[in-house]
């Protein structure tokens, strides 16, 4: 699509190729006029000046269409008033197509009314315009205006198509970004927990010689690694095959009760002393329950990564009236565990977004030797 800019509010500049073609044509016309006037004996200098003025006025369509129309009306009026029979009136009707293409409807109406009034004036002015020329000029005006209207309509369709394409590109980019966010959330919410547990149990294997503890860590590593691999395969099938994604949509998501049990088992395998108090309403909405699952997993992952060795952990999940309260606390005293597991803060940021979307509140802070993650969610 050619680059365009409005010549004035409501007026449209000709496309680049149209401007070049118009200037080239007017250059040829100007050259022919100069040659003819120079060879014609007894040339009328006023007629030559009006002809050159009309040619130059038409060139103003390249920069400012209303100025071109006004200038041509003035040259035709001067020619008619002086009783001359020149090309100015012909210029005025030929440019009807340019007027229709570049000017808004109200200005086209002014141009038409002014041209009709000028034609009536010319018909009553001796020597200005013969009565037989009026039908021919009207036909030229109608053909030129029709061509201009067709080009304007085509140009409007082109601009609408370009707008549609741009909107589709924006929608495509937004869809791609949303898909990336969804995959990132899946990777963090589902896989990061298992991978963190694998990393922590590897650290346990490096430090202990007790055969029972080592065997327990090996089982935990194997279980977490198998779960992570299963989740990765499931995600790859969803990304690569929309049919699988549709069939998987009906699979039952993880429940808050099962997530709570998994979290307690995982933390106890790492040597934590876990206390759980749970009162979960079985009528929670799906969105709230899945947010609870993410809260529990993220809280356990942060404890595994950042808590000291053998921490005391308290997990409270309570449904009270129309509110669900989640509190995950761990002691922060004692020797600190060297995890070497990087932290980006992505998990807490995403949790805060999830909770906020449900009109809930999330808070994480340290107080009295405990690190506490607290969330309050509406039950419905």
N, C-alpha and C positions, 0 to 999 in steps of 0.2 A: 504494500500500500504506500503511495507516495506521501512524503512528508508535507503537512499542510499547517497553516495557521490562519486564524481569523484576521481578515483585513480590518474589520471594525466590528463592534458588537452586532451580531446578527448577520454579518456579511462573511462570505466564504471566499478565500483566495483560490484562484485557479491552481490545479496541481502543477508540479514542476514541468512536466512535459507539455502541458497546455500553455504555460507561460512562454516556454521556449518557442513553441509552434506559432503562437500569436505574434510574438516579437519578430520572428523570422518572416512571417507573412506580411506584417506591416512594414518591415524594412524593404521588402520587394516592392510593395505598393508605393512607398515613399520614393524609392529610386525611379520607378516607372513614371510617377507624377512629375518628378523633377525633369526627367528626360523629355517628356511630352511638352511640358510648359516651356522648356528652353527652345524647343524646335517650332513651337506654334507662333506664327506672326501675330502681332497685335494682342498678345496675351493680356487678360484682365488680372492685374496684380491683386485686386481684392479677392477675386475668385480663387487665385492660386493660394493666397494666404488662408482663406477659409478651408480649402482642400487640405493644405498641410496641417492646419489646426485640427481638423476632424481626424486625420490619421494619428496625430500625436495624442489627441484626446482618447482615442480608442486604446492606445498603449497603456493608459492609466488603469485598465482592467488588471494589469499585472500587479499593481501595488494597491490601488484603492478604487474599487468598482463604483461607489457612489459619485466620486469626483469625475470619473469617465462619463457616466450618464449625464450629469449636469452639464459638463463641457459640451457634449454632443448636442444636447437640447439647445444650448445657447448658440452654437454655430449654425444649427438648422434654423433657429429663430432669426438670426441676423441675415442669413441667406434669403429666407422667405420675405422678411421685411424690406429687403433691398430689391426684391423682385427678380432675383437671379435664379437661374435654373442650373443648379450644380449637384454634386454628389452627396451633400450633407444630409439631406432627408433620407437618401438611400442608406447611408451609414447608420442613421438612427434606427431604421427598421431591421437592418441586417444584424445589429448587435442585440436584438431581442433575446436570442439564445443565451448570450453571455449574461444578460441581465437576469433571466430566469434562473440560470445556474448559480450565479454568485450572490444574488440579493434575496432578502427575505420577502415574504408575500406582500407586506404592506408597501414596500418600496417598488415592487413590480407593478402594483396597482397604480401608484403615483406615476410611474414611467408610462404605463398604458394610457392613463387619462391625459397626461401632458402631450403624448404623441398624437392622440386623437384630436385634441384641441389644436395642436399645431397643424395637423392635416386639414382641419376645417378652415383654419386661417389661411393656409396656402391655397386652398381651393377657391377662396374669394379674392386672392391677391393676383392681379394680372401679371402674367409672365413667370409666376413662381412655380406653379404645378398644374399640369393639364388634368382635366377630369378623367381622361382615359388612363392616366398613370395611377390613380388611386386604387383600383382593384388589384393591379399588379403589385403595388407596394403592400397592400393588405395581405396578399397571398405570401409574399416574401416574409412578412412579419410573422404570419401564422406558422410557416414552415420552420423558420428560425427558432421561434418560441417552443415549438414541438420538440425540436432536436435538443434544445436546452433543458426542457422538462425531462426528457428521456435520460439525458446524461446525469441530471440532478438525482433522479430516482435511482439510477444505477450506483451513483456515488453514495447515496444514503444506504442502500443495501450493503455496499462494501464496508461502510463504516460500522453498520450493525454487525456484520459478520466478524469484523476485526474485534469489536467489543465482546462478542460471544466467545471468540477464541481466547481473548485475554481473560475473561471470566473462567473459562474452562481450565486455562493454565493455572490460575490462582487456586481453583478448586482442586486440581490435581496436586499442586504443591502442598496444599493444606492436608489432603488425604495422605500423601507420602509422609508428611511430618507427623500426622496423627498415628500412622502405622509404626513409625520409628519410636514414638513415645510409648505405644502399646507394647512393642517388643522389649523396649528398655524396662518398662514396668514389670513385664513377665520375668525377664532375666533377673531383675533385682528381687522381686517379691517371692519368687519360687526357687530360683537356683542359688542366689547368693547365700541364703540360709544354709543350704546343704554344703556348699563349698566352704563356707566359714567353719562349719563343724568338722569337715575333713581336715582343714588346716590346723584347727585347734588340737584335734586328736593326734595329728602328726607331731605337734610340739610335745604332747604328753608322752608319746613313744620315745622321743629324744631324751626325756628327763627321768623316766622311771625304769626300774628293773623288775618290779613285781610282775610275775607271769600273769596273774589274774587281771591286773589293771591293763597290761599290754594286750591281753586277749580281748578285754572289753573294748579298748580303743580300736583294735583291728576290726571288730564286728561293727562298731559305730562308723568307722571309715567306709567299710564295705557297704553298709546300708545307705549312708548318705551319698556315696558315689553312685550307687545304682539308682537311687532316686533322682539325682541330678541328671544322669544320663537319660533316664526315662523322660524327664521333663524337657530336656533338650530335644530329644527325638520327637516328642509331641509338638513342641513349638515349631520344629522344622516342617513337620507334616502340615501344620496349620498354615504356615507361611507359603508353602509350595503348592498346596492343594486346597482350593476353596471348598471343594466338596467335603473334604475331611473336616474343615472348620465348621461347615454347616451341620455335619453329623455329630461333631463334638459339642455343639452348642447345647444339646440336651443332656450331657453328662452332669451328674450331680457335683457341685462344687464342694470344696472342703468345708466342714462345719466348724463352728467355734469350739465345740466340745472336743472333736478329734484334734484340732490344732493345739488346744490347751494340753492335751495328753502328750502329743508329740514334743511340745516345747519342754514340758516337765521332764520327760525321758531324756531328751538331748542334753539338758543342763545338768541333770544328775549324773550322766555319763562323764561329764567334764569335771565332776567333783563338787558341784554346787549343792548346797542344802536348800531345797525348794519347798516352800509352803504355798499351798494353793487354797483359795477360798472362792468358790464359784457358785453363782446363782443366776443361771442363764435362762431367760424366757424363751420357750420354743416357738413363740409367735413373732420373733424378730423379723424384720424385712430382710430380703436377700442382700440389699446394699449394705445395711448395717452389719449383718453377720460377716460378710466378706471383709468389711473394714476391720472388724474384730480380729479376723484371721490374720490380716496384714499387721495389725498392731502387735499381736502376740509373737509372730515370727520376727518382726523387726526388733522388738524388745529383746527377744532371746539372742538374736544375732549380735546386737550391741553388747549384751552381757558377755557373750562368748569372746568377743574381740577386745573389750576394754576393762572388764571387771578383774580384780585381783584373783589370785589362786584361791580355790575353795570358798567362793563367796556365799553369803546368805542371800537368798532370793525370795521375794514375796510377790505373788501374783494374785490380784483380786479382780474378779469380774462379777459385777452385780447389776441386775436389772431392778430398778426401783421406780415404780409408777411408770412414767413416760420417758425415763432416762436410763441409759446404760453407762456405767462408770467402769473404767479399766485403769488399774494402777499396777505398774510393774516396777519393783524396786530391787536394788541390789546394794550390798554393802561395798564401800570403797576403801575400807581400811585394810591393812596387812600388806604383804609383799605383792608388788604389781606384776602381773603376767606379761612377759615379753612376747607379744603375739606376732609382730612383724607383718600384721595384716593391715594394708592401707585402708583409710577411711575417707570417703568423699563427702559425707553429709547428705548424699542423695536420698538415702532411705528416710530420714526424718523430714526432709523437705517434701517428699512425695506423700508421706503420712499426713503432714499438715494440710496438704492440698486435698487429700481424700476426706479428712475430717471436716475441713471447712466447707466442702461441697455438700456435706450432710447437715450443715448448720451446727456443727459441733465445735469443741474446743480441745486443743492439744497443748500440753505444757511439759517441758523437760528441764529439770534443775537438780542441783545437788544441795542437800541440807542435812545437818546432823549426822554426817558419816554415811549417808545413803544417796544414791542416784535414783531419781524417780521419774518415770514417764507416766503421765496422767492424761487420760482422754475422757471426755464426756460427750455422749452421742444421744440424739433423740432415738427412742425405741422404734419409731415408725418412719 
